[in-house]
Structure formats: C-alpha cells, structure tokens
Amino acid sequence: MGDPGRKHKKYSKPKKKFELARIKEEEALIQKYGLKNKKELWKAEFKIDKIRRQAKEIISKPHQTEQLVSKLKVLGFKVGAIDDILALTKENLLERRLQTVLVRKGFAKTLKEARQLVVHKHVFVSKNIVNIPSFIVPTALEDEISLVKKQKKEKSAVIKSEEGMGGGD
C-alpha cells in the first residue's frame, strides 16, 4: 500500500524538456492565469490527468460514475457524463482557482493583484482566511468570498508609543 508518511509528487515534468510548441503554450497559459511558475501549471495538468484516470477506471460502473460526476459538479465543472470528464482540460481547472475567481468577481483588477491579496491573507472564503492562490473554489462557496476590511491606525496610539520611548529623564 505504501508508507503513509512518504510524500508523493503532485506533478510530473514534461518528457521533452525543449519542445518549442509546448513551451510557448505554457508561457501563454502562465500569462493568462497569472501563475507563479510552470510547476503550478504542471500541477493543474496532473490533477486533471488524475480525474481522467479515475473516469477511465469506473467507466463500466454506473454508480461510481454518478458519484464522480456529482463531485465534479460541486467543484464547479460542467460535466454530465464520462465523455465530459474525459474532455476536461487544465484550463477548466485553472478557471476554478481562487486567484482567477477573484478577478472574475471584480475583487481585483489583475491576476497579480488577486494573487497578492490571497498570499497576504486579505481574502475570506466562508469566514475562513485562505492564503493559497491555487485553492479550487466550489460553486457553493463562490458567493461567500469577501475581502478583509482595512483598519486605520489611530494617531493617538502612535503618539503614545513615541512618548514611552523618551530618554530616561
């Protein structure tokens, strides 16, 4: 079964390192979705491949097929049958990321701004702070996204701290 303490890879690198068409496609997707590096793109591809593998394994079991379809619908994917699951792409997964949803909802103007809001813990999802830009937002939680309200510092608190710092008169 495997060692539960052993960490498994969550992505796989491309087999051909220097394939010009793939590199250009990856760069375009990184720009389009505001990803930090190619590793994030490879992780999304790995997750989609994992979902496809599950679909291929349960293709002959209708009960399990319904469970997988309902699970993917909760996550926000538009699937109805095995054919739709096998047709999923990494772009479908990248559209469900918190970073992308923030821009679509209008909380941020750019993808980089959205990423910064998430990393600096300014985003609430269902009253919980989320600081992971790759968090997959389920459709049920999409309306429960909000930003932390900024608190203004009081001038009196700043003045009091300066008074306490005075030399030992």
C-alpha positions, 0 to 999 in steps of 0.5 A: 500500500505504501508508507503513509508518511512518504510524500508523493509528487503532485506533478510530473515534468514534461518528457521533452524538456525543449519542445518549442510548441509546448513551451510557448503554450505554457508561457501563454497559459502562465500569462493568462492565469497569472501563475507563479511558475510552470510547476503550478501549471504542471500541477493543474495538468496532473490533477486533471490527468488524475480525474481522467484516470479515475473516469477511465477506471469506473467507466463500466460502473454506473454508480461510481460514475454518478458519484464522480460526476456529482463531485465534479459538479460541486467543484464547479465543472460542467460535466454530465457524463464520462465523455465530459470528464474525459474532455476536461482540460487544465484550463477548466481547472485553472478557471476554478482557482481562487486567484482567477475567481477573484478577478472574475468577481471584480475583487481585483483588477489583475491576476497579480493583484488577486494573487497578492491579496490571497498570499497576504491573507486579505481574502475570506472564503466562508469566514475562513482566511485562505492564503493559497492562490491555487485553492479550487473554489466550489460553486457553493462557496463562490458567493461567500468570498469577501475581502478583509476590511482595512483598519486605520491606525489611530494617531493617538496610539502612535503618539503614545508609543513615541512618548514611552520611548523618551530618554530616561529623564 
